Amino acid sequence: MNFIAPKSTELLLQEAAQESLYLNLIEQINKDFNLANEGIDFPKSVSPEELKIQLHEKIYRMIQYKFAEYLNLLYIIDVPEEQIKALDGSDLVVLAEQVAFLILKREWQKVWFRNKYR
């Protein structure tokens, strides 16, 4: 079974829940944000919808006010540079939403592989 990235945030979070890996995903997000010194602490009780909203808001604020830290976060999470460069940055709200999805996708990939090959 190969890793196939979901096509949307909703599908990704749904898949994580179905595979009982949603809590692992939250832990991975918290861990990588803390490694980047961007303290974020999603409680394990956070709903998928609330996770999506809060992550989007955090990325939006980082792009606007903490760009160097935002770039560092992308590096630590290991979001592919070509995927970031392919995004249209003309609308900051849309850009933040797309970047939040890329972050979720990469974090989900880490969790999925760790679970599959442990």
RAQUI-V121071 format. One record per pair of residues at least 24 apart in sequence whose C-alpha atoms are under 10 Angstrom apart, sorted by the first residue. I is the first residue (numbers start at 1). J is the second residue. Records with the same first field share a line. If there is no record, write none. Layout:
# RAQUI-V121071
I=J ; J
This chain:
# RAQUI-V121071
1=116
2=113 ; 116
3=108 ; 109 ; 112 ; 113 ; 116
4=109
5=105 ; 106 ; 108 ; 109
6=101 ; 105 ; 108 ; 109
7=101 ; 105
8=98 ; 101 ; 102 ; 104 ; 105
9=48 ; 49 ; 52 ; 97 ; 98 ; 100 ; 101 ; 102 ; 104 ; 105
10=48 ; 49 ; 52 ; 101
12=48 ; 101 ; 104 ; 105 ; 108
13=47 ; 48 ; 49 ; 51 ; 52 ; 104 ; 105 ; 108
14=48
15=108
16=48 ; 108 ; 111 ; 112
17=48
19=112 ; 115
21=108 ; 111 ; 112 ; 115
22=47 ; 48 ; 108 ; 111
23=111
24=107 ; 108 ; 110 ; 111 ; 112 ; 114 ; 115
25=104 ; 107 ; 108 ; 109 ; 110 ; 111 ; 112
26=51 ; 104 ; 107 ; 108 ; 111
27=107 ; 111
28=77 ; 104 ; 107 ; 108 ; 110 ; 111
29=55 ; 77 ; 103 ; 104 ; 106 ; 107 ; 108 ; 111
31=77
32=73 ; 74 ; 76 ; 77 ; 78 ; 107
33=72 ; 73 ; 74 ; 76 ; 77
34=73
35=72 ; 73 ; 76 ; 77
36=69 ; 70 ; 71 ; 72 ; 73 ; 74 ; 75 ; 76 ; 77
37=69 ; 72 ; 73
38=62 ; 66 ; 69 ; 70 ; 72 ; 73
52=97 ; 100 ; 101 ; 104
53=97 ; 100
54=100
55=96 ; 97 ; 99 ; 100 ; 101 ; 103 ; 104
56=93 ; 94 ; 95 ; 96 ; 97 ; 98 ; 99 ; 100 ; 101
57=93 ; 96 ; 97 ; 100
58=96 ; 100
59=92 ; 93 ; 95 ; 96 ; 97 ; 98 ; 99 ; 100 ; 103
60=92 ; 93 ; 94 ; 95 ; 96 ; 97 ; 99 ; 100
61=92 ; 93 ; 96
62=96
63=92 ; 93 ; 95 ; 96 ; 99
64=92 ; 96
73=103
74=99 ; 102 ; 103 ; 106
77=102 ; 103 ; 104 ; 106 ; 107 ; 110
78=102 ; 103 ; 106 ; 107
79=103 ; 104 ; 105 ; 106 ; 107
80=106
